[in-house]
Amino acid sequence: MKIIQERSKCIGCGSCAAVCQKYFDMADDGLADVKGGQKVGDNMELEIDAPGCAAEAVEICPVQIIKVS
């Protein structure tokens, strides 16, 4: 499984970091980061074993820029 975040479209609301501190935190630029994620094109990606709280982050993101596939 993989978390994919379209970081360039992040509005910095912090919802993902609030519900899923395991995988998300807020960076110095005010946008959310995928902890340990790698930049792939314009996205941040992270391999994970199970969605866990990342699924909550997908649901709560107001701009729908997070996917778990």
Buried (B, 14 or more C-beta within 10 A) or exposed (E): EBBBBBBEEBEEBBBBBBBBEEBBBBEEEEBBBBBEBEEEEEBBBBEBEEBBBBBBBBEBBEEEBBBBE
